[in-house]
Amino acid sequence: MTLPHQDIDGRVGHRVFFTPPWEAIWSTYAARRHSLAEATAEYERLVRGYKELGYQIIVLPRTSVNDRVEQILRELHAQPTRA
C-alpha cells in the first residue's frame, strides 16, 4: 500500500517535531516513566537517531501550546524539505 505523500523510501514525511523536556513545567506523577534527567537523555538520543536516519528535526519552542500549534501548522504548510 502506498500513502498519498509516501516517498520512494517509504517515508510519509521527512520532518519530525520534537518538544524538549522543559524544567519549568516538569512535574512527577505515577504514569511518567522518566525523571527530568532521564527524559533529557532520551530526548537527545531520539534527536540524534532521527538525524542519522535523515530526518529534518524541528524543535518546538518552550512557549504556549497555541504558539506550538501555530508553528506546526506553518511548518506543515511550508514547502516540504529533505534533510
ChimeraX commands (.cxc) that place a marker at each C-alpha (Angstrom):
marker #1 position 0.00,0.00,0.00 radius 0.5
marker #1 position 1.30,3.47,-0.84 radius 0.5
marker #1 position 0.13,6.53,1.04 radius 0.5
marker #1 position -0.64,9.69,-0.95 radius 0.5
marker #1 position 2.55,11.52,0.07 radius 0.5
marker #1 position 4.76,8.49,0.56 radius 0.5
marker #1 position 8.29,8.88,-0.76 radius 0.5
marker #1 position 10.26,6.24,-2.65 radius 0.5
marker #1 position 11.97,5.18,0.61 radius 0.5
marker #1 position 8.59,4.54,2.26 radius 0.5
marker #1 position 8.50,7.66,4.38 radius 0.5
marker #1 position 5.39,9.76,4.53 radius 0.5
marker #1 position 7.38,12.83,5.57 radius 0.5
marker #1 position 10.90,13.94,6.34 radius 0.5
marker #1 position 10.20,16.39,9.14 radius 0.5
marker #1 position 9.95,15.35,12.78 radius 0.5
marker #1 position 8.69,17.66,15.51 radius 0.5
marker #1 position 10.31,17.46,18.93 radius 0.5
marker #1 position 9.37,19.11,22.18 radius 0.5
marker #1 position 12.33,19.14,24.55 radius 0.5
marker #1 position 11.90,18.45,28.25 radius 0.5
marker #1 position 11.11,21.72,29.98 radius 0.5
marker #1 position 12.24,22.04,33.58 radius 0.5
marker #1 position 9.96,24.99,34.38 radius 0.5
marker #1 position 6.83,22.91,33.80 radius 0.5
marker #1 position 8.18,19.45,34.68 radius 0.5
marker #1 position 6.27,17.50,37.30 radius 0.5
marker #1 position 6.48,13.94,38.51 radius 0.5
marker #1 position 3.45,11.66,38.62 radius 0.5
marker #1 position 2.82,7.91,38.64 radius 0.5
marker #1 position 2.44,7.47,34.87 radius 0.5
marker #1 position 5.64,9.36,34.00 radius 0.5
marker #1 position 8.42,6.93,33.10 radius 0.5
marker #1 position 11.42,9.25,33.31 radius 0.5
marker #1 position 12.97,11.74,35.64 radius 0.5
marker #1 position 13.85,15.07,34.02 radius 0.5
marker #1 position 17.46,13.93,33.58 radius 0.5
marker #1 position 16.35,10.63,32.01 radius 0.5
marker #1 position 13.85,12.41,29.77 radius 0.5
marker #1 position 16.55,14.81,28.61 radius 0.5
marker #1 position 18.92,11.94,27.79 radius 0.5
marker #1 position 16.12,10.12,25.92 radius 0.5
marker #1 position 15.24,13.30,24.01 radius 0.5
marker #1 position 18.86,13.79,22.95 radius 0.5
marker #1 position 19.15,10.12,21.90 radius 0.5
marker #1 position 15.99,10.38,19.79 radius 0.5
marker #1 position 17.10,13.63,18.10 radius 0.5
marker #1 position 20.47,12.06,17.21 radius 0.5
marker #1 position 18.81,8.90,15.92 radius 0.5
marker #1 position 16.31,10.69,13.71 radius 0.5
marker #1 position 19.05,12.94,12.31 radius 0.5
marker #1 position 21.14,9.87,11.50 radius 0.5
marker #1 position 18.15,8.45,9.62 radius 0.5
marker #1 position 18.00,11.62,7.51 radius 0.5
marker #1 position 15.02,13.35,9.06 radius 0.5
marker #1 position 14.77,17.12,9.41 radius 0.5
marker #1 position 14.39,17.89,13.10 radius 0.5
marker #1 position 12.12,20.75,14.06 radius 0.5
marker #1 position 12.41,21.65,17.73 radius 0.5
marker #1 position 9.34,23.40,19.03 radius 0.5
marker #1 position 9.98,26.38,21.30 radius 0.5
marker #1 position 9.29,26.44,25.00 radius 0.5
marker #1 position 6.19,28.52,24.68 radius 0.5
marker #1 position 2.42,28.15,24.91 radius 0.5
marker #1 position 0.59,25.22,23.37 radius 0.5
marker #1 position -1.15,27.62,20.98 radius 0.5
marker #1 position 2.18,29.01,19.77 radius 0.5
marker #1 position 3.49,25.48,19.23 radius 0.5
marker #1 position 0.40,24.54,17.25 radius 0.5
marker #1 position 0.81,27.65,15.10 radius 0.5
marker #1 position 4.44,26.72,14.38 radius 0.5
marker #1 position 3.50,23.16,13.45 radius 0.5
marker #1 position 0.79,24.41,11.10 radius 0.5
marker #1 position 3.23,26.88,9.48 radius 0.5
marker #1 position 5.79,24.10,9.01 radius 0.5
marker #1 position 3.22,21.71,7.55 radius 0.5
marker #1 position 2.07,24.32,5.05 radius 0.5
marker #1 position 5.64,25.22,4.08 radius 0.5
marker #1 position 7.32,23.63,1.11 radius 0.5
marker #1 position 8.49,20.12,2.08 radius 0.5
marker #1 position 12.23,19.83,2.53 radius 0.5
marker #1 position 14.66,16.94,2.55 radius 0.5
marker #1 position 17.40,16.62,5.14 radius 0.5
marker link #1:1,2 radius 0.2
marker link #1:2,3 radius 0.2
marker link #1:3,4 radius 0.2
marker link #1:4,5 radius 0.2
marker link #1:5,6 radius 0.2
marker link #1:6,7 radius 0.2
marker link #1:7,8 radius 0.2
marker link #1:8,9 radius 0.2
marker link #1:9,10 radius 0.2
marker link #1:10,11 radius 0.2
marker link #1:11,12 radius 0.2
marker link #1:12,13 radius 0.2
marker link #1:13,14 radius 0.2
marker link #1:14,15 radius 0.2
marker link #1:15,16 radius 0.2
marker link #1:16,17 radius 0.2
marker link #1:17,18 radius 0.2
marker link #1:18,19 radius 0.2
marker link #1:19,20 radius 0.2
marker link #1:20,21 radius 0.2
marker link #1:21,22 radius 0.2
marker link #1:22,23 radius 0.2
marker link #1:23,24 radius 0.2
marker link #1:24,25 radius 0.2
marker link #1:25,26 radius 0.2
marker link #1:26,27 radius 0.2
marker link #1:27,28 radius 0.2
marker link #1:28,29 radius 0.2
marker link #1:29,30 radius 0.2
marker link #1:30,31 radius 0.2
marker link #1:31,32 radius 0.2
marker link #1:32,33 radius 0.2
marker link #1:33,34 radius 0.2
marker link #1:34,35 radius 0.2
marker link #1:35,36 radius 0.2
marker link #1:36,37 radius 0.2
marker link #1:37,38 radius 0.2
marker link #1:38,39 radius 0.2
marker link #1:39,40 radius 0.2
marker link #1:40,41 radius 0.2
marker link #1:41,42 radius 0.2
marker link #1:42,43 radius 0.2
marker link #1:43,44 radius 0.2
marker link #1:44,45 radius 0.2
marker link #1:45,46 radius 0.2
marker link #1:46,47 radius 0.2
marker link #1:47,48 radius 0.2
marker link #1:48,49 radius 0.2
marker link #1:49,50 radius 0.2
marker link #1:50,51 radius 0.2
marker link #1:51,52 radius 0.2
marker link #1:52,53 radius 0.2
marker link #1:53,54 radius 0.2
marker link #1:54,55 radius 0.2
marker link #1:55,56 radius 0.2
marker link #1:56,57 radius 0.2
marker link #1:57,58 radius 0.2
marker link #1:58,59 radius 0.2
marker link #1:59,60 radius 0.2
marker link #1:60,61 radius 0.2
marker link #1:61,62 radius 0.2
marker link #1:62,63 radius 0.2
marker link #1:63,64 radius 0.2
marker link #1:64,65 radius 0.2
marker link #1:65,66 radius 0.2
marker link #1:66,67 radius 0.2
marker link #1:67,68 radius 0.2
marker link #1:68,69 radius 0.2
marker link #1:69,70 radius 0.2
marker link #1:70,71 radius 0.2
marker link #1:71,72 radius 0.2
marker link #1:72,73 radius 0.2
marker link #1:73,74 radius 0.2
marker link #1:74,75 radius 0.2
marker link #1:75,76 radius 0.2
marker link #1:76,77 radius 0.2
marker link #1:77,78 radius 0.2
marker link #1:78,79 radius 0.2
marker link #1:79,80 radius 0.2
marker link #1:80,81 radius 0.2
marker link #1:81,82 radius 0.2
marker link #1:82,83 radius 0.2
view
